[in-house]
């Protein structure tokens, strides 16, 4: 089970920190990721992080967003800075097993709204 938190309403240029707490899985065996889906658009990758800390970001998020994980707390974070109107979306947490890639889990999503 993946449970996201930390979404909300923020002004352009502001910051938010999303959290995703995992349970029921061997957390260190999963690559964790954040995806987002804006109204009328397809779900897109935001960032991923492997158990050893290797990260990958979508180009539009590089330099503004930071993904991190705490394996002791079974939690992955997304620090979002310099938020833009176009960052408004539902943000989803994702877990993908590093070997058995068919084992994929999704959270229920958390709404992030950037508005003045």
C-alpha positions in Angstrom: 0.0 0.0 0.0 1.2 3.5 -0.9 -0.2 6.5 0.8 0.6 10.0 -0.4 0.4 13.2 1.6 1.5 16.8 1.4 -0.5 18.1 -1.5 -2.4 21.4 -1.4 -2.8 24.9 -2.8 0.3 27.0 -3.3 1.1 30.2 -5.1 3.4 30.3 -8.1 7.0 30.3 -7.0 6.1 28.5 -3.8 7.2 25.1 -2.5 5.6 21.8 -1.4 6.9 18.6 -0.1 5.0 15.4 -0.9 5.5 12.2 1.0 4.6 8.6 0.2 4.6 6.0 2.9 4.8 2.4 1.8 3.6 -0.7 3.6 3.4 -4.3 2.8 6.4 -4.4 0.5 10.1 -4.8 0.9 10.8 -1.2 0.3 14.5 -1.4 -0.5 13.7 -3.8 -3.4 11.6 -1.3 -5.2 12.4 1.7 -7.4 10.1 4.5 -6.3 8.7 7.2 -8.4 6.4 10.1 -8.7 4.1 10.7 -11.6 1.5 13.3 -12.2 -1.7 13.7 -14.3 -3.2 17.1 -15.2 -6.8 17.4 -16.3 -7.2 16.3 -19.8 -3.7 15.0 -20.1 -1.9 11.6 -19.8 -0.1 10.6 -16.7 3.6 11.6 -17.0 6.8 10.8 -15.2 8.1 13.3 -12.6 11.0 11.5 -11.1 12.2 8.1 -10.0 14.8 6.9 -7.4 16.3 3.5 -7.0 17.2 1.8 -3.7 20.8 3.0 -3.9 19.7 6.6 -4.5 20.1 6.9 -8.3 17.6 9.4 -9.5 16.0 10.3 -12.8 13.9 13.4 -13.6 11.7 14.6 -16.4 13.4 17.5 -18.1 10.9 20.1 -17.0 11.4 19.1 -13.4 15.2 19.2 -13.3 16.5 21.8 -11.0 13.1 22.5 -9.4 12.1 19.1 -8.0 14.1 16.7 -5.8 13.2 13.1 -5.1 14.6 11.3 -2.1 13.9 8.2 0.0 14.3 7.0 3.5 14.6 3.3 3.5 14.4 3.1 7.2 11.0 4.8 7.2 9.7 3.2 3.9 9.0 6.6 2.6 9.8 8.5 -0.6 9.6 12.3 -0.8 9.2 14.9 -3.6 10.4 18.4 -2.8 8.9 20.8 -5.3 10.3 24.3 -5.5 9.6 27.2 -7.9 6.2 25.8 -8.6 4.4 26.9 -11.8 0.8 27.0 -12.8 1.5 24.1 -15.1 2.6 21.9 -12.2 -1.1 21.7 -11.2 -2.0 18.0 -11.2 -2.7 14.9 -9.2 0.6 13.5 -8.1 0.9 9.7 -7.8 3.4 7.6 -6.0 4.7 4.5 -7.8 6.6 1.4 -6.7 8.2 -0.9 -9.1 10.1 -4.1 -8.1 13.7 -3.8 -9.3 13.8 -7.4 -10.6 10.2 -8.5 -11.1 9.1 -5.4 -13.0 5.6 -6.6 -13.3 5.1 -5.9 -9.6 3.9 -2.3 -9.7 1.9 -0.4 -7.1 0.2 3.0 -7.2 -1.0 5.3 -4.5 -4.3 7.0 -4.6 -2.8 10.4 -5.6 -2.6 13.8 -4.0 -3.8 17.0 -5.5 -1.3 19.9 -6.1 -2.8 23.1 -7.2 -0.7 26.1 -8.1 -2.7 29.2 -8.3 -2.5 32.9 -7.5 
